[in-house]
Amino acid sequence: MKQFRDRTAVITGAASGIGLELARRAAAEGMNLVLADIEAAKLDAAAASLGIDAGRILARRTDVSREDEIAALADAAFTRFGGVHLLCNNAGVGLTRVSWELSTADWNWVLGVDLWSVIHGVQHFLPRMLKQDEGGHVVNTSSVAGLLSTPGMAAYNVAKHGVVTLSETLYGELLAAKAKVGVSLLCPAWVPTAIHESGRNRQERFGEATPAEGLSATYEQRMASAVKSGRLTAADMASEVFAAVAEDRFYVIPHRKINNAIQLRMDDIMQLRNPTQLASTASAIRPPSVRLARLRPPALTPAPTLGQGQPQ
């Protein structure tokens, strides 16, 4: 997708953080905007701050964990502007707890916002984007948590891994269909946003989060500190995304140093080793994506070969 001007972008989670910076960049590119967020007042303020003509922007409060609201957002976008060319499934929440302490409601909240919203975005926008036959692009926001498995973040990890495999699958399907719509996968590491405070927007139907105690509390504190310490900004993420869309590039991993940790995980899998990132952080109680960014993979040992006395 080379042309942005006078085309329409839909961005979820647009009231703050990466979503707001995506909106700013889209506005600067001359795009029409459909902005969605659960925080209505912040969304309206964000829309007003962009300084573009009211006829080129639609701000709509949306609970992305509800399919009917995603469907209504799609209807509103296509009705208002006649088409959608850039879909940014960006809304997300975070919850730091050890796996065995997460309640079903905790799982439903995180998966609803972080994974199901992306699934429903694809369901309700992409068929129309394909039918309009004008070209376009889908950007799904995952995380390095979709490429690694950080202790204390089970629900978030599962959701973000889901976004990764959904996006990779979608990429292959769009190629096979010879579609004019591309897809990119954004996987940031630590970005100083308010995602560690996303409990403020937890919907009533999910009840209160499981209290963070003991190890969960330690993980939660360290995660908040890591998020605040991020050196790349939300604006940096937006720049990376728009460059990737223009280049039709799938993987968008702005924090390049994290590649060492990703490679280490892949090596563990290929060499049938126990997960290094888990073993090396369980006692230290440190987020692996912080620690492993400075590690190098150990010397590899030959992997067992199937059919040579090994179980299959």
N, C-alpha and C positions, 0 to 999 in steps of 0.2 A: 504494500500500500504506500504509494509515493505521494499521493495528493491528499492533503488534509483540509485545505480551505473549502469552506461552504459544505463540508460533510458533517455528519452528526456522530458525536461520541456519547456513549452511555457509561457512566462511572458509578459504581456502588462504593459505599464507604467514603463519600466525597466531602464530608463536612470537616475532615481533619486529616493530618498525616499524609501518607502517600496518595490517597484519593484526592485530597485537595490540591496537591501539587500536580497530579495528572490533569486535573481540571484547569489549573492555571496554564499549564503548557498547551492544552487543547485550545483554550481561549486565545492564547498568543498565536496559535497556528491558524486562527480564523474559523474554528469549528463551531457548529451549533452544539449545545450542551444539554444533556439530560443527567441531572445529578440526583443521587439517591443516598439516603442515610437514615438511621433510626432517630438521630438527634435533630429534631425539626428546627429548633431555634438556631443551633450552630450551622445547620445546612443553609438556612435562609441568610444568615450572616456571611457564610462562605460565598454563596451565590452573588450577594450584593458586592462583596469585595472584589469580584472579578472585573467589574466595571464594563461589562459588555451590554449591548442593547437587550432589553427585556424580551424582545421577540425572538432572540436567539438562545434563550436559556429556559429550561424547565427544571425546577427543584421540587422533588417529591419525596415526602417522608415514606420510607419503605422499611419494613421488617423483612430482611432478606431470608430469614429462616422460615418464612411462610411462602409456599409456592404460589398461592393466590395473589400475593402482593408482587412477586416477581412477574407473574403473568400480567397483572394490571400495569406494572411499570412498562412492560413491552408494548402493551396496547397504547399507553399514553405517548410513548416515544414515537411510534410509527404514525399515530394519528396526528401528532403535533408537527413532525418534520417530514413525514412521508417515507423515511428510510433511516436505517442505522448502519453506520460503516465501521465504527470502532466500538467494541464492547469490552469494557474493563471490569471483569468480575473480581473486585478488589476488597470488598468488605471482609473484615476478620476480627476475631476475638482471641484472647489467650487465657489459659488457666493452667497454673503450675501446681500439680499435685502428684504424689506417687500413685502408680496405677491402681493399687488395691484400695485406695481411699476415695477414688472417684465414684460418685453416685451415678445412677442411670440418667438423672436430670442433668448432671454435669456433662456427661457424654452427649446427650441430646442437644444441649445448648451449643457446645463447641462444634459438633458435626453439622448442626443445622446452619450455623452462620458460615463456617469455614469450608465446608464441603458441599452440602446440599444446595447452598445458594449458587455455587458454581454450576452444579448439575442442572439446576432449574434455569439458570441463565442461558446455558447452552440449549436446553429444551425449548425455551420460549422465544429466544432471539435468533438463534442460528438458522432455523428453517426459513425464516423471513428474509434474513440477510442473503441466504443462498438464492432464494426465489427472486429477489430484486435484481440480482445479476449485475451489480454495479461494483463489485469488488469490496473488500473490507478485511477486517482483522479482529481476532479475539485475543485478549490478553487476560490470562488467568494468574492471579497472584497466589503463589504458594509461599515457600520459605526454604532456607537451607534445612529447616526441620523436615522438609519433604525429601531430603537427600541424605540426612543423617538421622540418628535416633537418640536424641538428647534425654537423659534421665530426668524424671520429674515432669515430663511434658507429653504423656501418653496420648491424651485426647487430641492435642494440637498436632502431634507427630502423625497420628493416624489420618487426621483430616488433610494435612498438607501432603502426605504421601499419596493420598487419594487424588488430590488435585494434580500432582505430577503425572500419575499414570493415566488419568482421564485426559490430560492435555497431550501426552505422548500418543495415546490411542487416537485422539481426535486429529492430530497432525497427520498420521498415516491414512486415516479415512478421507480427509480432505484432499490429500495427494491422489489417492485412488479414484476419487470422484472428479478429479481435475477441476476442483472448485476454484473460484476467484477469491475465496476467503482464506486468509492465513491464520496462524495461531502462534502466540509466544507465551512462554512460561517464565514468570518473574519469581526468582528465589533469592530474596534479600537475607542478610544476616541481621546484625544489630543496627537498627535505625532508631534514632531518638524520637519516638512517637509516644502516644499514650496507650499503646496496646496492653501494657502491663496493668492499666487501670480500666480495662474493658468491662469489668464487673459492674461498673456504673450503669451500663446499658443492658444488663441481664434482664430479660423479659420476665414478668411476674409468673407466667405459667411454668417457668423452670425452677421457681423457688430460690432459696438461698444456696450459695455454693457450699460444698463441704468445707468446714473450717481447715485452715492450713496450720498444722501442728507438727512439731518434731522435724523430721526430714523434709516434709512438704514445705514447712515454713522456711527452712534453710534454702531450699531450691527457689522458693518464691522471692526471697530477698536477693539472692544472687542474680536471678533473672531480671529483676527490676533494675539492679545496678548495671547489668550488662546492656540492657536496652538504652539506659540513659547515657552510657559511655560511647555509644555508636558514633563513629567519625563521619560516615557518609550520611547525608541528609535525605529527607523525603524528596527534595528537589532533585538530588542526584539520581534517585530512583526513577523519577519521571523522565529525566533526560535519557537515561539508559533505555527505558521502555520505548520512547518515541524513535530513538535511533534503531532499535531492534525491529520495530514495526516497518520503518522505512526500508530496512535491509532485508525484510522477511526472514529474520533470524529467530530461531525457536528459543534456545536457552538464553536467559538473561540472568547472570549471576554477578551482580555488581561488586561484591566483596571477593576479590580474586584470591586473597590469601586462604579462603576457606577451601580452595581446591585441594589442598594437601589432605584435609580431613576427608573429603569426598573420595579422593584416590585411595586413602587408607581403608575406608569402608569397602570399596570395590575390591581391593586386594585381599581383605579378610574373606570376602565371599568367594573369590576365585580360588584362594588357597585353602578354603574350608577351615579357616581359623575362627576361634571364638571372637566375638566383636570387640575389637581393641578399644573403641571409644567408650564402651560400657566398662570394661575391666579397668581402664586407666583412670576413670573418674568416680567410680563408686565410693572409694574410700576418701578421696579428696573433696567430694561433693562440689565439683566445679562443672559448669556447663561445658560439654566437650567442644562445641563450636568455638569457644574462646580459647581453650587450652590446645586443641589439636591444630588450630591454625598455625601454630608454631612448631609442630612436629613434622618429622619426615617418616615415611614408611620404613619399617625395619627390613632387613634382608629377607627376601622371600625364600620359602622352602618349596620344593617341588610338590605340586598338588597330586593327590592320588588319582590314578587313571581308571575309569570305569572299565570293567572287563578284564582287569589284571588282578584278580583275587580280592576285589573290593565289592562290597554290597552295592546293588543297583536299585 
